[in-house]
């Protein structure tokens, strides 16, 4: 039955692609056949065939084309491309949300970028599905190991009642001693560190004034880098003896793509907007950010930051550029009259491959390591990408090869000098 359905689907999809038309009945029939197979097998394994497509229509995006009627035609063309990719490559998400459609509409003019965005939604959905699948099977393995170890004895279980419904007294059950979880200890530690950071921590600014220079895919990567930087700075696991940075975000205007994308990654963004997300520039807040202490970090700056000052306020440009590599942050710092420096990469390590533009979270980690240790070389080797920096062994081998070539050259010069005499 399944072979017959697959052969029919292949033949029908080929005819549909030739005629440049899409029929959603194929997809509905395939899903219904999967449901019938699952009904025949009453005990299917969870997460094996959980990814099923849902029907997507134009009426689901009425709020987008109510104001502009042209948007409706664009949405129809995007859905036609979505259906075509579904039946040819199947590398599409199971459903498109309103936010996803907004991002697709922003890349409507470029068909290549539109296909990339649809594929990105597919990989994002697969990553979420795989993480949930791993968590589920890990829980099942832990339960099986505990059952093998304890058998029918339910002392390892936690709760007020046992399997028979009787009240259980003891630790992790009905007891005067309450359970203190790891999450509660972690929250208490993080809240204590955040209070100390607000009072005595060194300020770090992330400038979000580069929306017009980035594509939607680059904005998504930037938001992910900022979320990683914010989490690592808050946890402060590498150097707990040093306070983390007091991170502030400037030029956070309402409706900007970076701010909207960042709100998806930072869960507590609405609670922190009043104190850490500033809609104005850092120059308009001299009470918080004095201009004489501001330092803009840019990879295109001429001067390198050799000495770290704990009183300075560093500014990181929220700019992710993978194609044109424009010197936007350097030009902005010069126009505003702010000191601009780059990280001392060439002075401390040998570069192996790739450009010297590091991610936002990597720059923040290097700065925090230098603040705690004062050693630029150790910080860069630890947090810079390992594929880009030469290791100590490679550097030692290159020095040996260089010394051998110099020795050979000196011997040739001695021989030629003796021959001349």
N, C-alpha and C positions, 0 to 999 in steps of 0.2 A: 504493500500500500504506500509506504513512504517513498519507495523508488519511483512508483508511478506518479506520485504527486510532484516529486522533484523534477522528473523529466518534463511533466506538463508545465511546471513553473518556468523551467529554462526555455522551452519552446515559446511560451506565451510572452515572457519578458523580451526575448529576441525580436518577436514581431512587434511588440510595443515600442522598443527602442527604434526600430526601422521606421515606424509610422510617427515617431516623435510624440507619442501620447502616453499617458500614465493611467492605469486602472487600479484603484485602491481595493477592488474586490479580491484581487490575488492575495494581497496582504491579509485581508480579513479571513479568507479561506484557509491560509496557512496557519494563522493563529488558532482558528477553530479546530483544525486538525491536530495541532499540538495539544489543545485542551482535551480532545477525545482520547489521545494517547495517554495523557496523564490520568484520565478517569479510568482507563482500562488497567493501568498500573496503580493500585491504591497506595503503594508505599514508595513513591519516587524520592530520590535524594534531594535535599534542599540545596539551592544555589547551583544546580547543574544546568538547568535550562530556564533560568529565571529572567533572562533578558528577552522581553517581548515588545514588539513595536506597538505603539498606540496611534490611532487615527488622528491626523493633524489637519484641520480645516482653516479656511480664511476667517471664519466667524469667530474663532478663538482670539483673534487679534483686532477686535473691533475698536478697542481703546486707542490703537495706533493710527488707524486711518479714518477716525471720525472727523478730525480737523482737516487733514489733507487727503483728498480723494486720490491723488497720484500714488499715495503710499499703498493703496489696495492692489494696484497692478503690480507694483514691485514685490509685494508679499506673495502674490500668486506666482510670479516667476521664480521667486526663491523656493516656494513649496514644490514647484515643478522640478527644479534642480535637486531638491531634497529627495523627492520620490525617485528620480532617475538614479541618484547615487545609492539609494536604498536597494534597488533591484539589480544594480550592476556590481557595486563593490561592497555593499552592506556596512560601510564604514560611516554610519550616521548615528546620531543619538536616537533613543527609542521615542523621545518626545521633545518638542521645542517649546520652551517657556517664552513668556513675553520679553524678559530681559535678553534671552538668546536672540530673539527676532530683532530687537533693537540693535544688537551688535552686528547682526547680519545686514541690516539696512544701512549701517554706517559704512560697510564695505561692498555696497551694491554695485558701484561703478567698476570695480575690479573683480572679474570673474575668478581669476586665479586665487586672489585673497579670499574670496567667498568660499571656494572649495576648501581652502586651508582652514577657515574658521569652522566649517561643518565637521571636518576631520578632527579638529581640536576638541569640539564638543563630544565627539565619539570617544576619543582617548580619555577625556575627563570622566565620562560615564563609566568606562571600563576600569579606570583606576578606583573609583568609588566602589564599584561592584566587587573588585578583587580584594579590597581592604575589608569589606563586610564579610566576604567569603572566608578570608583567612581568620578573622576574629571568631566566626561561627565554628569553624572546624577546630580551632585552638581550644575553645570552650568545651567542645565535645571530647577532645583528647584528654583534657584535664579531668573531666567528670569520669571518663573511663578508667583513668589511672587511679583515681580515688576509690572507685568501686572495686577495682582489682585489689587495692591495698587494704580497704576496710571491710569489703564484702557487704553483708546486709546490715552491719552496724552503722547507724546514722549519727555517730558522735561528731564526725567531721562536718556535718551540715550546720548551717547557721539559721537562726530564726526562733520565733517564740514557740512554735508547735513542731512536733515531729511528723512523720509520715502518717501515723495513726490518728493525728489530731489532738494528742495529749500535750499539755503544757510541759516544757522542758526547762529545768533550772541549771544554771552553770554559766561559764564564761562563753560569750557570744550568744547567749540565750537570755532568759530572764535572770538578771543579775544586778547587784548594786553597782558593779563596775561597768561603765558604759564603754563601748568600743570606740577607739580613736583610730580612724582610718588614715592611710597614707595621704589621701587627698586633703583631709582636714589639716594635717601637719604641713603639707605643701602650701595650702592657702594661707595659713597663719604666717609662714615664713615669707611668702611673697608679699603679703600685705605689710609686714613689718619692714621689709626691704624697700617697698615703694614709698612708705612714709619717710624713711631716712633719705631716699633719693630726692624726693621733692624738696626737702629742707637743705641738704648739703651736697647733692650730686651735681656733677658738671653737666651743663646743658649741651644738647646736640639737636640741631635743626635739620629737618628734611623739607626741602623746598619743592612744592608740588605745582610749579608754575610752567610746566612743559607739555601740556596736553596737545597743543597745536603742532608739536613736532613729532608725535608718536602715533603709530598705528594701533588699532584696538588690541591686536595680539601682543604688542609690546607693552601696552598699558596693563594687560592681564599679568604678564611676567613681572612687571614692576610691583604690582600690588602683592604678588606672592613673595617677592624679595623683601618688601617692607614688613609683611606679616612675620616672616622668619626672623628678621632683624629685631622686631619688637618682642617676639617671644623669647629669643635667646638673650636679649638684654634684660628682660624681666626675670628670667630664671637664674641667670648669672651663675652657671655651673662651672665654667672654666676657671674663673678667678673670684671665688666667694669672699676673699679678704678685701677686695676692692669694690666700692659702690658702683652700680651700673649707671648709665647715662640717664639724665632727665630729658627724655625725647619729646620734642615739640614739632608740630607740623604747621607750616605756614602756606598761605595762598590756597586755602581749602575752601574754594568757592562752591556754593550749592549748585548742583547740576553738572559739575565737571565729571568727565569720564573716570578720571583717576580716583576721585572721592567716592563715586558710586561703586567702583570695583573694589576699593579698599574696605568699604562697609560690609562687603560679603566675606572678607577674610578676618577682620577684627570684630569679635563678637561684642565687645564692650565699647564700641566706638560712640554710640549714642550717649553713654554715661560720661565719656571723657571729652566730648566735644567742647564743653564749656571751658575746660582748663588747658587742653593740650592741642586742640585743632583750631587754628586761628585763620579766619577768612582773609585777614589783611597780611601785608608783607612784614618781614622781620624788621625792616627799617622804620615802620610806623609804630613799633613797640620799643622805644629806647629804655623804658623802665625795666623790661625783661631782658632785652638783648642790646647792650651798649655797642655802638658801632666800632669803637676802638678795640673791642675784644673779638669781633667777628672775623673768622677765617673761612673762606670758601675753598673747598677741596675739589680740584678738577684735574683729570689726567692730562690736559693740554696746557697746564700752567708751566711757566719757564723755571720757577724756583721750586726746590724740593723742601719739604718740611723735615729738617734735620733734628731740631730740638722740640720736644713736646712740652707745652706749657699747660698746666692744670687750670689756669684762669681763663684760657681762651674758650670761645664758643665756636664749634665747628659746624659748618653748613654742608650738607650733602645734597646734591641736585637729584631730585626724583625724576631721572631721565634715563630711559632705556633705549639705546639705539643700536640696531644690529646691521644696518645697511649703509647709511650715508656717513656716519661718524662726524657729525658737525660739532664744532667747538662752541656749543651754545652756552654752557655754564661758564666757561672762561670769559666769553664776551660779556655775559651778564654781570659777572663780578667786576670786570674792568669798568663797565658803564656806571655801576653803582659806587665805585670808589672803595671797594672792599679788598683786603689782602687776599691773594689767591695763591695757593700752593698745591703741589702734587705730592703723593706718597714717595718716599725715597726708595724706589724699587731697584733702580740700576746701581745705587750706591751700596746695597746690601746683598743682593742675590743676582745670579746670572739667569737671564731669561732664555727659555728653551724654544717655545713656539707660541703663536697666537699674539693678539694685541694685548696691551697693558691696561685695558679698561676692565676693572673688576666690578663684580656685582655690589649692590648696595649693602647687603648683609655681610659680605666679605670685608668691605672697607670698615664698617662699624666694628666687626670682630677684631680687625688688626688694630684699630685705634684703642679699643678696650684693653687688648693685650699689652700695648705699649704703655698705656696709662698704669697698668698694674705692675709691669716688669721693667719698663724703660729700655727694652732691647728690641730694636726694629727688626733685626735679622731673624730672631726667633719667632717674632710675631708674624712676619711675612711668610716664612717657611711653614708655619703651622696652619694659617688660614687662607693663604692664596691657593689656587688650584694646583694640584701636584703635577698635572700634565704640562703646565706652563713654566714651572720653575725647575732649574737643574738641581739635583740632589748633591749632597756633599761628596758622594762617591764619584758621580759624573764630573763634578768640578775638579776633584783630585786627579782623575784620569786625563782630563783635558790639560791640566797643568803639567803632568808628566810628558804628554805628547808635545806640548809647546816647548818644554825644556830640551827634549830630544832634538827637535827641529832646530833650535837655537845652537845646540852643541854641534850638529852637523854643519850648519852654516859657518861656525867659527873654524872648524877643521878645514873646510874648503878655502876659507880666507887665508889660513896659515899656509896651506899647500901652494896656493897661487902666489903668496908673498915669497916663499922659498924659491919657487920656479923663476920669479922675476930676478931675484938676486943671483 
